[in-house]
């Protein structure tokens, strides 16, 4: 795939992709998601190698990703490449914060479990309010947003399932 092809499929400018490729800039979490969508690969493929056999991810070794504004943290809960179709994350969203997510690759679904706090999830103009212990499954191949309307940090488990 050429740089121009990836720019077209991901929505990330050719100049930005070139800067990332030559290690002159570090991509944000949002840009990485766009690149994964453009390449048609699971997000975890960009941050780790697929591994065969048994692999362990120790809590202290997990690479925590942060949104550009620092209000969303995403920590992988499974080793990168553990599954080509499923990824599992712990999300931490700061109080009174919103994180807008770009549409993922076609056919992608998410399952979110609220561990602490609350979640207001927006999917294609619909709003869903959840509290600790609630879960929701939704198509993630459309734009969606996570909002923590509460006064303290909220935690969620997020399972991303890619269509293969």
Backbone as CSV, one residue per row, in Angstrom:
resi,resn,N_x,N_y,N_z,CA_x,CA_y,CA_z,C_x,C_y,C_z
1,UNK,0.856,-1.172,0.000,0.000,0.000,0.000,0.903,1.237,0.000
2,UNK,0.609,2.159,-0.878,1.407,3.384,-0.929,0.968,4.348,0.175
3,UNK,1.797,5.348,0.421,1.470,6.376,1.399,0.195,7.107,0.987
4,UNK,0.054,7.361,-0.304,-1.154,8.021,-0.805,-2.393,7.157,-0.582
5,UNK,-2.262,5.842,-0.814,-3.394,4.924,-0.588,-3.800,4.920,0.886
6,UNK,-2.801,4.867,1.776,-3.097,4.850,3.207,-3.713,6.176,3.650
7,UNK,-3.229,7.272,3.113,-3.813,8.575,3.449,-5.285,8.606,3.045
8,UNK,-5.577,8.088,1.872,-6.958,8.063,1.377,-7.845,7.169,2.244
9,UNK,-7.359,5.968,2.589,-8.201,5.019,3.326,-8.318,5.343,4.809
10,UNK,-7.348,6.068,5.358,-7.354,6.343,6.801,-7.881,7.734,7.146
11,UNK,-7.797,8.656,6.199,-8.179,10.030,6.495,-7.072,10.806,7.200
12,UNK,-5.880,10.226,7.268,-4.715,10.896,7.850,-3.890,11.444,6.687
13,UNK,-3.465,12.671,6.775,-2.754,13.294,5.659,-1.462,12.558,5.336
14,UNK,-1.078,12.657,4.077,0.165,12.034,3.619,1.345,12.604,4.401
15,UNK,1.327,13.913,4.654,2.417,14.557,5.391,2.526,14.000,6.814
16,UNK,1.374,13.843,7.478,1.389,13.301,8.842,1.892,11.863,8.848
17,UNK,1.454,11.061,7.886,1.914,9.671,7.802,3.425,9.617,7.569
18,UNK,3.926,10.498,6.719,5.361,10.544,6.454,6.137,10.911,7.715
19,UNK,5.622,11.870,8.489,6.271,12.261,9.743,6.320,11.086,10.726
20,UNK,5.237,10.315,10.785,5.184,9.152,11.679,6.155,8.081,11.191
21,UNK,6.135,7.828,9.881,6.982,6.791,9.296,8.469,7.074,9.524
22,UNK,8.857,8.334,9.454,10.265,8.696,9.619,10.604,9.034,11.073
23,UNK,9.680,8.765,11.973,9.847,8.965,13.412,10.146,10.419,13.772
24,UNK,9.574,11.348,13.005,9.719,12.768,13.305,8.569,13.279,14.158
25,UNK,7.530,12.451,14.327,6.426,12.798,15.227,5.831,11.517,15.784
26,UNK,5.162,11.656,16.930,4.479,10.525,17.554,2.988,10.677,17.323
27,UNK,2.339,9.622,16.840,0.899,9.727,16.580,0.092,9.707,17.872
28,UNK,-1.042,10.384,17.842,-1.978,10.330,18.967,-2.736,9.010,18.904
29,UNK,-3.465,8.729,19.973,-4.308,7.545,20.014,-5.311,7.557,18.856
30,UNK,-5.921,8.713,18.607,-6.894,8.834,17.524,-6.287,8.582,16.156
31,UNK,-5.089,9.083,15.934,-4.410,8.873,14.651,-4.079,7.396,14.467
32,UNK,-3.614,6.734,15.540,-3.326,5.297,15.446,-4.573,4.506,15.069
33,UNK,-5.724,4.874,15.666,-6.970,4.186,15.325,-7.290,4.381,13.846
34,UNK,-7.127,5.601,13.356,-7.404,5.879,11.941,-6.497,5.064,11.030
35,UNK,-5.228,4.963,11.402,-4.294,4.186,10.595,-4.689,2.709,10.592
36,UNK,-5.061,2.185,11.760,-5.505,0.784,11.834,-6.712,0.553,10.935
37,UNK,-7.667,1.476,10.975,-8.851,1.362,10.117,-8.436,1.403,8.652
38,UNK,-7.554,2.339,8.317,-7.086,2.463,6.936,-6.375,1.219,6.440
39,UNK,-5.642,0.577,7.322,-4.940,-0.653,6.958,-5.843,-1.880,7.028
40,UNK,-6.996,-1.724,7.704,-7.909,-2.854,7.865,-7.374,-3.901,8.819
41,UNK,-6.661,-3.450,9.866,-6.079,-4.379,10.839,-6.551,-4.016,12.242
42,UNK,-6.547,-4.978,13.164,-6.862,-4.649,14.557,-5.862,-3.647,15.108
43,UNK,-6.333,-2.788,15.991,-5.500,-1.754,16.594,-4.243,-2.344,17.221
44,UNK,-4.370,-3.470,17.917,-3.235,-4.080,18.615,-2.110,-4.459,17.652
45,UNK,-2.420,-4.696,16.386,-1.382,-5.033,15.419,-0.387,-3.894,15.240
46,UNK,-0.803,-2.673,15.521,0.100,-1.533,15.373,1.041,-1.367,16.554
47,UNK,0.709,-1.963,17.688,1.536,-1.745,18.882,2.226,-3.006,19.376
48,UNK,2.103,-4.117,18.667,2.768,-5.338,19.103,2.776,-6.381,18.016
49,UNK,3.568,-7.400,18.235,3.670,-8.479,17.271,2.739,-9.619,17.655
50,UNK,2.200,-10.281,16.640,1.400,-11.475,16.893,2.330,-12.557,17.441
51,UNK,1.861,-13.290,18.432,2.687,-14.308,19.065,1.945,-15.630,19.041
52,UNK,2.695,-16.696,18.871,2.109,-18.022,18.928,2.312,-18.612,20.307
53,UNK,1.536,-19.639,20.648,1.711,-20.296,21.932,1.211,-19.461,23.088
54,UNK,1.826,-19.657,24.235,1.416,-18.973,25.463,2.127,-17.627,25.565
55,UNK,1.372,-16.597,25.868,1.991,-15.289,26.122,1.302,-14.660,27.323
56,UNK,2.072,-13.927,28.099,1.576,-13.296,29.324,1.818,-11.801,29.225
57,UNK,0.849,-11.047,29.659,1.013,-9.595,29.773,0.931,-9.250,31.250
58,UNK,2.040,-8.831,31.817,2.067,-8.409,33.216,1.544,-6.980,33.295
59,UNK,0.763,-6.700,34.346,0.166,-5.368,34.501,1.188,-4.253,34.326
60,UNK,2.342,-4.412,34.930,3.376,-3.381,34.865,4.022,-3.232,33.500
61,UNK,3.834,-4.227,32.635,4.437,-4.182,31.305,3.484,-3.654,30.237
62,UNK,2.225,-3.479,30.586,1.236,-3.026,29.604,1.532,-1.589,29.181
63,UNK,1.495,-1.341,27.887,1.731,-0.004,27.351,0.430,0.786,27.433
64,UNK,0.375,1.753,28.348,-0.831,2.557,28.528,-0.860,3.639,27.462
65,UNK,-1.991,3.727,26.771,-2.180,4.743,25.742,-3.074,5.829,26.309
66,UNK,-2.750,7.070,26.007,-3.537,8.205,26.497,-4.022,9.037,25.327
67,UNK,-5.228,9.565,25.470,-5.754,10.477,24.463,-4.929,11.759,24.488
68,UNK,-5.033,12.531,23.434,-4.257,13.760,23.320,-4.504,14.701,24.496
69,UNK,-5.747,14.772,24.970,-6.063,15.659,26.094,-5.759,15.015,27.449
70,UNK,-5.327,13.745,27.459,-4.953,13.063,28.690,-6.117,12.593,29.547
71,UNK,-7.343,12.713,29.057,-8.513,12.376,29.870,-8.956,10.922,29.730
72,UNK,-8.471,10.235,28.700,-8.780,8.817,28.523,-7.487,8.024,28.539
73,UNK,-7.457,6.976,29.360,-6.351,6.028,29.369,-6.884,4.682,28.923
74,UNK,-6.117,4.012,28.096,-6.487,2.687,27.603,-5.321,1.751,27.882
75,UNK,-5.597,0.698,28.682,-4.559,-0.277,29.033,-4.962,-1.631,28.495
76,UNK,-4.137,-2.237,27.633,-4.466,-3.571,27.142,-4.508,-4.573,28.281
77,UNK,-5.480,-5.485,28.225,-5.613,-6.518,29.246,-5.214,-7.894,28.729
78,UNK,-4.795,-7.943,27.480,-4.324,-9.196,26.882,-3.077,-8.874,26.070
79,UNK,-2.172,-9.837,25.939,-0.966,-9.589,25.153,-1.315,-9.203,23.712
80,UNK,-0.542,-8.278,23.141,-0.753,-7.880,21.753,-0.628,-9.105,20.855
81,UNK,-1.558,-9.245,19.940,-1.530,-10.362,19.014,-2.088,-11.648,19.590
82,UNK,-2.641,-11.616,20.810,-3.187,-12.832,21.423,-4.322,-13.397,20.579
83,UNK,-5.071,-12.537,19.934,-6.169,-12.963,19.067,-6.248,-12.004,17.891
84,UNK,-6.430,-12.524,16.687,-6.562,-11.636,15.533,-7.946,-10.988,15.429
85,UNK,-8.891,-11.424,16.259,-10.252,-10.895,16.131,-10.797,-10.221,17.383
86,UNK,-10.109,-10.338,18.531,-10.617,-9.766,19.777,-9.500,-9.015,20.502
87,UNK,-9.827,-7.830,20.998,-8.915,-7.064,21.847,-9.663,-6.717,23.125
88,UNK,-8.939,-6.642,24.237,-9.543,-6.366,25.529,-8.748,-5.261,26.219
89,UNK,-9.478,-4.215,26.675,-8.842,-3.061,27.293,-9.553,-2.667,28.584
90,UNK,-8.804,-2.021,29.480,-9.389,-1.298,30.592,-9.311,0.176,30.206
91,UNK,-10.450,0.859,30.241,-10.500,2.286,29.950,-10.714,3.037,31.244
92,UNK,-10.042,4.160,31.388,-10.238,5.070,32.509,-10.550,6.432,31.909
93,UNK,-11.703,6.973,32.270,-12.131,8.259,31.727,-12.305,9.247,32.875
94,UNK,-11.638,10.371,32.766,-11.675,11.393,33.819,-13.096,11.912,34.024
95,UNK,-13.342,12.434,35.208,-14.652,13.002,35.549,-15.045,14.086,34.550
96,UNK,-16.338,14.097,34.217,-16.919,15.105,33.324,-16.129,15.261,32.027
97,UNK,-15.763,14.127,31.439,-14.973,14.127,30.208,-15.676,13.335,29.126
98,UNK,-15.337,13.673,27.897,-15.865,12.959,26.737,-14.707,12.574,25.838
99,UNK,-14.786,11.370,25.292,-13.814,10.919,24.299,-14.577,10.473,23.059
100,UNK,-14.310,11.119,21.952,-14.954,10.782,20.682,-14.067,9.788,19.958
101,UNK,-14.660,8.685,19.509,-13.923,7.646,18.804,-14.330,7.624,17.342
102,UNK,-13.351,7.528,16.480,-13.616,7.380,15.053,-14.244,6.011,14.800
103,UNK,-14.928,5.893,13.687,-15.470,4.597,13.290,-14.322,3.615,13.078
104,UNK,-14.507,2.390,13.529,-13.518,1.339,13.315,-13.777,0.681,11.965
105,UNK,-13.004,-0.337,11.664,-13.139,-1.046,10.390,-14.550,-1.634,10.253
106,UNK,-15.043,-1.767,9.028,-16.387,-2.325,8.815,-16.565,-3.671,9.518
107,UNK,-17.717,-3.828,10.167,-18.045,-5.071,10.855,-17.549,-5.146,12.290
108,UNK,-16.829,-4.142,12.761,-16.292,-4.157,14.125,-17.405,-3.877,15.135
109,UNK,-17.393,-4.608,16.236,-18.343,-4.402,17.341,-17.563,-4.182,18.630
110,UNK,-18.190,-3.519,19.585,-17.600,-3.348,20.907,-18.587,-3.808,21.963
111,UNK,-18.042,-4.292,23.051,-18.795,-4.625,24.251,-18.114,-3.868,25.380
112,UNK,-18.859,-3.027,26.088,-18.303,-2.238,27.187,-19.020,-2.622,28.468
113,UNK,-18.245,-2.887,29.521,-18.770,-3.192,30.847,-18.336,-2.051,31.762
114,UNK,-19.290,-1.429,32.443,-18.982,-0.345,33.372,-18.557,-0.975,34.702
115,UNK,-17.320,-0.704,35.108,-16.792,-1.254,36.356,-17.060,-0.316,37.523
116,UNK,-16.742,0.972,37.338,-17.002,1.977,38.360,-17.496,3.247,37.684
117,UNK,-18.299,4.014,38.394,-18.807,5.263,37.838,-19.954,5.029,36.878
118,UNK,-20.028,5.896,35.892,-21.114,5.793,34.919,-20.581,6.055,33.525
119,UNK,-21.399,5.746,32.536,-21.038,5.935,31.136,-22.255,6.433,30.385
120,UNK,-22.056,7.467,29.623,-23.052,7.912,28.650,-22.410,7.653,27.290
121,UNK,-22.961,6.691,26.571,-22.414,6.287,25.281,-23.300,6.834,24.178
122,UNK,-22.667,7.451,23.197,-23.398,7.975,22.040,-22.989,7.167,20.817
123,UNK,-24.005,6.594,20.166,-23.773,5.811,18.955,-24.794,6.258,17.917
124,UNK,-24.319,6.841,16.835,-25.174,7.301,15.740,-26.372,8.115,16.222
125,UNK,-26.131,9.083,17.083,-27.192,9.971,17.533,-28.035,9.444,18.679
126,UNK,-27.898,8.179,19.026,-28.616,7.604,20.169,-27.740,7.722,21.408
127,UNK,-28.368,7.917,22.563,-27.642,8.069,23.827,-28.061,6.953,24.772
128,UNK,-27.064,6.309,25.392,-27.313,5.213,26.325,-26.601,5.528,27.634
129,UNK,-27.343,5.538,28.744,-26.774,5.806,30.067,-26.629,4.494,30.825
130,UNK,-25.428,4.249,31.348,-25.140,3.024,32.076,-24.451,3.356,33.394
131,UNK,-24.578,2.449,34.353,-23.917,2.577,35.655,-23.138,1.298,35.928
132,UNK,-22.384,1.297,37.017,-21.540,0.154,37.370,-22.341,-1.144,37.328
133,UNK,-21.781,-2.133,36.663,-22.430,-3.432,36.514,-23.193,-3.584,35.205
134,UNK,-23.510,-2.471,34.532,-24.205,-2.523,33.246,-23.204,-2.809,32.127
135,UNK,-23.716,-3.338,31.018,-22.885,-3.541,29.834,-23.691,-3.198,28.596
136,UNK,-22.984,-2.939,27.518,-23.619,-2.593,26.261,-22.773,-3.138,25.115
137,UNK,-23.442,-3.609,24.082,-22.796,-4.071,22.863,-23.314,-3.196,21.734
138,UNK,-22.413,-2.781,20.833,-22.839,-1.885,19.759,-21.903,-1.991,18.558
139,UNK,-22.411,-1.612,17.380,-21.547,-1.581,16.198,-20.550,-0.431,16.343
140,UNK,-19.265,-0.737,16.202,-18.234,0.289,16.381,-17.680,0.775,15.049
141,UNK,-18.326,0.346,13.951,-17.880,0.811,12.645,-18.573,2.115,12.249
142,UNK,-19.108,2.791,13.257,-19.673,4.135,13.114,-19.063,4.986,14.222
143,UNK,-19.100,6.297,14.054,-18.577,7.169,15.093,-19.321,6.952,16.403
144,UNK,-18.612,7.021,17.507,-19.227,6.857,18.814,-18.417,7.656,19.838
145,UNK,-19.043,7.944,20.969,-18.376,8.752,21.993,-18.684,8.206,23.371
146,UNK,-17.657,8.205,24.209,-17.769,7.798,25.597,-17.781,9.074,26.437
147,UNK,-18.752,9.185,27.333,-18.807,10.346,28.209,-18.950,9.876,29.647
148,UNK,-18.144,10.458,30.528,-18.271,10.208,31.959,-18.933,11.445,32.564
149,UNK,-20.237,11.382,32.837,-20.918,12.547,33.387,-20.703,12.719,34.893
150,UNK,-20.060,11.748,35.518,-19.896,11.762,36.971,-18.775,12.666,37.450
151,UNK,-18.706,12.807,38.766,-17.734,13.678,39.405,-16.417,13.010,39.748
152,UNK,-16.256,11.719,39.406,-14.990,11.036,39.652,-14.665,10.153,38.455
153,UNK,-13.420,9.720,38.391,-12.979,8.872,37.286,-13.867,7.634,37.179
154,UNK,-14.131,7.209,35.955,-14.901,5.982,35.709,-13.986,4.968,35.023
155,UNK,-14.252,3.678,35.284,-13.476,2.588,34.683,-14.410,1.654,33.936
156,UNK,-13.918,1.183,32.798,-14.701,0.281,31.951,-13.790,-0.812,31.408
157,UNK,-14.374,-1.952,31.108,-13.699,-2.956,30.285,-14.288,-2.833,28.899
158,UNK,-13.426,-2.859,27.909,-13.845,-2.690,26.527,-13.327,-3.877,25.725
159,UNK,-14.250,-4.616,25.097,-13.900,-5.734,24.236,-14.213,-5.295,22.811
160,UNK,-13.205,-5.352,21.953,-13.369,-4.977,20.543,-13.288,-6.264,19.730
161,UNK,-14.316,-6.508,18.912,-14.384,-7.713,18.097,-14.370,-7.298,16.626
162,UNK,-13.349,-7.757,15.914,-13.189,-7.440,14.495,-13.794,-8.536,13.633
163,UNK,-14.433,-8.132,12.561,-14.960,-9.104,11.595,-13.802,-9.585,10.738
164,UNK,-13.722,-10.869,10.527,-12.643,-11.429,9.685,-13.217,-12.178,8.544
